[in-house]
Amino acid sequence: NTLVLRVNTAHNTLTEYLNHVRQTHLDAQSNQDVPFEQLVDKLKVSRSLSHSPLFQIMVTTNTEFGVNSAEQKASFTLDEVSLSQIEQEEVQSKFDLEVGLNLTAEGIELEWTYDVALFDEEYISTLDRHLTRVLTELSQTASQSNQALQAITMLSEQETQRLLSEQEVTLPAPRQGSIHRLFEAQVAERASKSAVEKDGQSLTYQALNERANQLAKRLQNEHGVRSGSLVGICMSRSLDMAVSVLAILKAGAAYVPLDPEYPQARLAYMCNDTKVALVLCDTAHEDKLPEDVKTLSTLEASEYSSENLKDESDENSLAYVIYTSGSTGVPKGVMITHKSLVNYQAHIAHSYGISSEDRVLQFSSMSFDIFVEEFFGALCHGASLVFRNDEMMQSASGFYDYCEAHEISVVSLPTAYYESICRSERPQPAPLRLVIVGGEALKSTTVAAHLKGRDGVQLINSYGPTEATITAITHVVQSADSNGVVPIGKRNLGVELLVLSPDGSLSPMGGQGELYIGGACLAAGYLNQEQKTAESFIDNPYYGVAGSRSKKLYKTGDLVRYLADGNLQFVGRVDGQVKVNGYRIEVDEITVQLSNLAGVDSALVLHDKEQQVHRLHAFIARQAGGTLNDEEF
């Protein structure tokens, strides 16, 4: 009778683990008279013709010392009987994977039977090599009862070196200093070129630079903005928004995006947490900010000199603080330095090839870090930045019409949004050459639709948490991606990636593990949250080994695996975080916020990912005798 075993490798020592395995076997054997089919029926396990219920891996042990090896079969004879082995072209198996352990006087022979629709020969050879190494190490450490379980590794020294040496990369000469110095270098080269455009209005590189210089001096002289200050920006897309970002940086401060579409309570929290010295805003949104916050809605500063300022920032100064969802109900302010942002420009040039010939669409909300990619990706490489309007969002044809009218060549879009428009019959805008998507898993059907209808337009799938400065991994989509899972790709320039098991050991090629990110891309941590920073930005256990050069690693919480070609495949999450329309959302944060509302006893939030459009469903239980305020909800 088949016995289904569930074992747990979370044990400190080899002895503890082997005792656990032994007890699991004894417990199963004490109930082995229960037929497997009856067990499945009682558990009401859903059935499928594609796999066996409850388990898909079968392990068998043959201890009869029979005729098993090829040599034994060839030498086996019977008097007056002629024997010949029948070769089978196909092997039938009820399971995805069967592992046979044949014990002989010489040792253990491993026999693998696998579903060729799920595994290839190279992958099975890797499994065979790893299991052989584990069994060999077990035989050598059997007498060491206190041997740490994680010390038994399946990876050879060569494999470990390969995984770590993958981190080595030849970088362009490192750029020093602040991000606005890169912009000023472009001003010197192309002063009269259009830098930013919105609704028929525009500023040249020189005009944008001069207005930013003047406003920066006003911020310093009239509002005390200095190096280390945090200054908020709460305004709609406009030329003033572009001036404000650069002016704050030139004044030596870091900017804090405050989305006017956010609830007032969230804006109030962000203002209080950052202790913003000032908020630059447009008049329409001034009343959304707390009364005690100092605001400036008139950005005129023509009385000040338009010359470049002395640089008040160095590479370790903060450039911006952007807020992400928090699992405790409190948003986290991610601190990004000039060094990380300047490093990202090397990736922009290498992977996107943005130049003075490009016109980049400014699509994203300022509170989403793709805004940073669009803004500096254009202005630090001599391109023109074109702000979108709201009307273009109404339909796919409206989007493409706007892109064609404004000769857009580069767009960076949430994956979900591009999925909704790429199947449009509308011909592609002639200048469009590059579409960058990210925020959610890219479907192969979307790739197929893009390849069919967007001739000559390159599609790039990007991945990266805010803590790693916008994106950390990039994949140029190929035709083969239309037939399977689309990988998230390989690391960007200056980025280090490690895939680790729960015990901190390196996951092998093809093995699943949590993704850790290191390198110049790393954020400086979370504002005013030292404990959360220490939990998320850990010491690199492999620092100084082979190609690993990053002292710190960011713990992403994302599960990935290396594919045979070196690309990474996204698998899922280790926690309750989800992506909806490209935004990173902590379900627990919503639960906490709902539970804190008057009249609510408890709340539950579920992520529905079965439909084409991901949705969050919230359920609340009202307090006995309590009333609910519709406006608060």
Secondary structure as GFF3:
##gff-version 3
##sequence-region A 1 633
A	DSSP	alpha_helix	14	29	.	.	.	ID=ss1
A	DSSP	alpha_helix	36	43	.	.	.	ID=ss2
A	DSSP	beta_strand	57	62	.	.	.	ID=ss3
A	DSSP	alpha_helix	70	75	.	.	.	ID=ss4
A	DSSP	beta_strand	97	104	.	.	.	ID=ss5
A	DSSP	beta_strand	107	114	.	.	.	ID=ss6
A	DSSP	alpha_helix	121	141	.	.	.	ID=ss7
A	DSSP	three_ten_helix	149	151	.	.	.	ID=ss8
A	DSSP	alpha_helix	157	165	.	.	.	ID=ss9
A	DSSP	alpha_helix	179	189	.	.	.	ID=ss10
A	DSSP	beta_strand	194	198	.	.	.	ID=ss11
A	DSSP	beta_strand	201	204	.	.	.	ID=ss12
A	DSSP	alpha_helix	205	223	.	.	.	ID=ss13
A	DSSP	beta_strand	230	234	.	.	.	ID=ss14
A	DSSP	alpha_helix	239	250	.	.	.	ID=ss15
A	DSSP	beta_strand	254	257	.	.	.	ID=ss16
A	DSSP	alpha_helix	264	274	.	.	.	ID=ss17
A	DSSP	beta_strand	278	281	.	.	.	ID=ss18
A	DSSP	three_ten_helix	283	288	.	.	.	ID=ss19
A	DSSP	beta_strand	295	296	.	.	.	ID=ss20
A	DSSP	beta_strand	318	324	.	.	.	ID=ss21
A	DSSP	beta_strand	332	337	.	.	.	ID=ss22
A	DSSP	alpha_helix	338	347	.	.	.	ID=ss23
A	DSSP	pi_helix	348	352	.	.	.	ID=ss24
A	DSSP	beta_strand	359	362	.	.	.	ID=ss25
A	DSSP	alpha_helix	370	379	.	.	.	ID=ss26
A	DSSP	beta_strand	384	387	.	.	.	ID=ss27
A	DSSP	three_ten_helix	391	394	.	.	.	ID=ss28
A	DSSP	alpha_helix	396	405	.	.	.	ID=ss29
A	DSSP	beta_strand	410	414	.	.	.	ID=ss30
A	DSSP	alpha_helix	415	421	.	.	.	ID=ss31
A	DSSP	beta_strand	434	438	.	.	.	ID=ss32
A	DSSP	alpha_helix	444	453	.	.	.	ID=ss33
A	DSSP	beta_strand	458	463	.	.	.	ID=ss34
A	DSSP	three_ten_helix	466	468	.	.	.	ID=ss35
A	DSSP	beta_strand	473	476	.	.	.	ID=ss36
A	DSSP	three_ten_helix	479	483	.	.	.	ID=ss37
A	DSSP	beta_strand	490	491	.	.	.	ID=ss38
A	DSSP	beta_strand	495	500	.	.	.	ID=ss39
A	DSSP	beta_strand	512	519	.	.	.	ID=ss40
A	DSSP	beta_strand	525	526	.	.	.	ID=ss41
A	DSSP	alpha_helix	530	536	.	.	.	ID=ss42
A	DSSP	beta_strand	537	539	.	.	.	ID=ss43
A	DSSP	beta_strand	552	562	.	.	.	ID=ss44
A	DSSP	beta_strand	568	573	.	.	.	ID=ss45
A	DSSP	beta_strand	577	580	.	.	.	ID=ss46
A	DSSP	beta_strand	583	586	.	.	.	ID=ss47
A	DSSP	alpha_helix	587	595	.	.	.	ID=ss48
A	DSSP	beta_strand	600	608	.	.	.	ID=ss49
A	DSSP	beta_strand	615	622	.	.	.	ID=ss50
###
